[in-house]
Amino acid sequence: AVVSTQSTGILLTAFRSGSTFLGNLFDSNPSMFYQFEPFHDMHIRNLRRNNKLIGMRPDHTESDLRMLYLQQMLHNCTVFRTPFPEKYNECGTPEEHLARFNSTECDKTLLRGTNPGPEICRYRKYHVIKVIRLADLKDIMKIHQIKRADLQVIQLLRHPVALMMSRRTGGKFFLYDQRIQLEPEPTATGNVISRRTKLALETYNYCYNHIRAMEFVDENPWLKERYMRVTHHEMSAHPLETAQKIYNFIGAELTDYLKDYIRNITGAQSEGFLNAKKGALNVFRNSTEILTKWKSLHSATVKYWDVFSIEALCKKMYDPMRDNFSVDSMSDKQLVKINQALDDYYDMLLWDDPTDDYEDS
């Protein structure tokens, strides 16, 4: 039956932060309506092009359009299919399919030319969206009646050095490999400068956006009561316990099925782990090994870290993560390179301040 009230959860995450595992805690639960990246640039532009966003104006930015879409989700589950698959959002559960089509068997021929999302969403007590393109959490206050919504925000943090190294080794999918040229770079010197600028700015953006979100929560009593912070370290070291805390926070039951699912994807000797296929969105991980694996990558990727000091850019993130500075595990030679490059990075900021982009948006 259609639920009378619905709780909405926003998973505030980033690329290579453990967001796929966090999202799967909800996508694997048939009682929840989960959306993988509904704020994706391509999806938002398609909605704009097809006039699917109520109240849309020509002068609206993509940030404005995302909030219009969130407003529709909160108001009446007005959602649209994304390019990314979710487990239970097409046919729904057998019980939901029975209520809709008088049969428990999923018949996808009945769904041709339809948008099943809103109807299935209205059957679920919980609606969870994973977003990595919500640069400023404060944007949710653009929604006039946001404080009337039953809303929770879960912010996922990962050690900045580990996150950036994971992106560096992520291959072409993440476009941070030096083989990929994101813009014309005519000289060898230009290649180096451009790569330095891109990676330094990427680190700055990650830390700046998440620090800004934490500060906004601290300043907003209404949101502070509806906010939870989770770290990649917690999920890796204690996946089952962390999942239980998350479910307690949103007021849902962590079923035995979900507990078995978590054990299967995080245990190094589990059947699921041993048979898992490799891939960027693969969630089967040895959760103990992944905690420290990135530290062994320093020597392999130090040519990128001689550009800037992640510590200086992200210092405010370390206390909330209760984590150590990455420089503690670096050699003196590496630190000399980083300190020298930090001067170069600040020189770059003098003529190209990244904060200008945020103040104009």
QUIGIQUI-V902820 format. One record per backbone hydrogen bond with DSSP energy under -1.0 kcal/mol. NH is the residue of the N-H (numbers start at 0). CO is the residue of the C=O. E is the energy in kcal/mol with one decimal. If there is no record, write none. Layout:
nh=(NH/NH)
co=(CO/CO)
e=(E/E)
//
This chain:
nh=(2/6/7/8/9/10/11/12/16/21/22/23/24/25/26/27/28/31/32/34/36/39/43/44/45/46/47/48/49/50/51/55/59/64/65/66/67/68/69/70/71/72/73/74/75/76/77/78/96/97/98/99/100/101/109/110/113/119/120/121/122/123/126/127/128/129/130/138/139/140/141/142/145/147/148/150/151/152/153/154/155/156/162/163/164/165/166/167/168/169/173/179/190/191/192/193/194/195/196/197/198/199/200/201/202/203/204/205/206/207/208/209/210/211/212/213/214/215/216/217/218/219/223/224/225/227/229/231/234/235/236/237/241/242/243/244/245/246/247/248/249/251/254/258/259/260/261/262/263/264/265/266/269/273/274/281/284/286/286/289/291/292/294/295/296/297/300/303/304/305/312/313/316/317/320/321/322/327/328/329/334/335/336/337/338/339/340/341/342/343/344/345/346/347/348/349/351/355/356/358/359)
co=(121/124/149/126/151/128/153/130/13/17/18/19/20/22/22/23/25/28/125/127/129/36/39/40/41/42/43/44/45/47/46/52/56/60/61/62/63/64/65/66/67/68/69/70/71/72/71/76/92/93/94/95/96/97/106/107/110/115/116/117/119/120/6/32/8/34/10/135/136/137/138/139/142/144/145/148/7/225/9/227/11/229/158/159/160/161/162/163/164/166/170/176/186/187/188/189/190/191/192/193/194/195/196/197/198/199/200/201/202/203/204/205/206/207/208/209/210/211/212/213/214/216/219/220/222/152/154/156/230/231/232/233/237/238/239/240/241/242/243/244/245/246/252/254/255/256/257/258/259/260/261/262/266/269/270/278/264/265/284/285/288/288/291/292/293/294/296/300/300/301/308/309/313/314/316/318/317/324/325/326/330/331/332/333/334/335/336/337/338/339/340/341/342/343/344/345/347/352/353/354/355)
e=(-2.6/-2.7/-2.9/-2.8/-2.7/-3.1/-2.6/-2.6/-1.3/-2.0/-2.9/-2.2/-1.0/-1.6/-2.6/-1.8/-1.6/-2.0/-3.1/-2.5/-1.4/-1.4/-2.6/-2.4/-2.0/-2.2/-2.2/-2.6/-2.0/-1.5/-2.7/-1.5/-1.6/-2.3/-2.1/-1.5/-2.0/-2.2/-2.4/-2.2/-1.8/-2.2/-2.5/-2.1/-2.2/-1.7/-1.6/-1.6/-2.7/-2.1/-1.9/-1.7/-3.1/-1.9/-1.6/-1.2/-2.1/-2.3/-2.9/-1.8/-1.5/-1.2/-2.9/-2.9/-2.7/-2.5/-2.7/-2.1/-1.8/-1.9/-2.3/-1.4/-1.8/-1.8/-1.6/-1.4/-2.5/-2.9/-2.9/-2.7/-2.6/-2.4/-2.7/-2.6/-2.4/-2.0/-2.0/-2.3/-2.0/-1.2/-1.2/-2.0/-2.1/-1.7/-2.4/-2.8/-2.5/-2.5/-2.6/-2.6/-2.3/-2.4/-2.6/-2.3/-2.1/-2.4/-2.9/-2.2/-2.3/-3.1/-2.5/-1.7/-2.7/-2.5/-1.8/-2.1/-2.4/-2.2/-2.2/-2.1/-1.4/-1.2/-2.5/-1.3/-1.6/-2.4/-3.1/-2.9/-2.0/-2.2/-2.8/-2.7/-2.6/-2.2/-2.0/-2.0/-2.2/-2.4/-2.4/-2.0/-1.8/-2.4/-1.1/-2.1/-2.4/-2.0/-2.4/-2.2/-2.1/-1.6/-1.2/-1.6/-1.7/-2.4/-1.7/-1.4/-2.4/-1.4/-1.3/-2.1/-1.0/-1.2/-1.2/-1.2/-1.7/-1.0/-1.8/-2.1/-1.1/-1.1/-1.6/-2.2/-2.2/-1.4/-1.3/-1.1/-1.7/-1.4/-1.7/-1.4/-2.0/-2.3/-1.6/-2.3/-2.9/-2.0/-2.3/-2.1/-1.0/-1.1/-2.4/-2.4/-1.9/-1.8/-1.8/-1.2/-1.1/-1.7/-1.0/-1.9/-1.3)
//
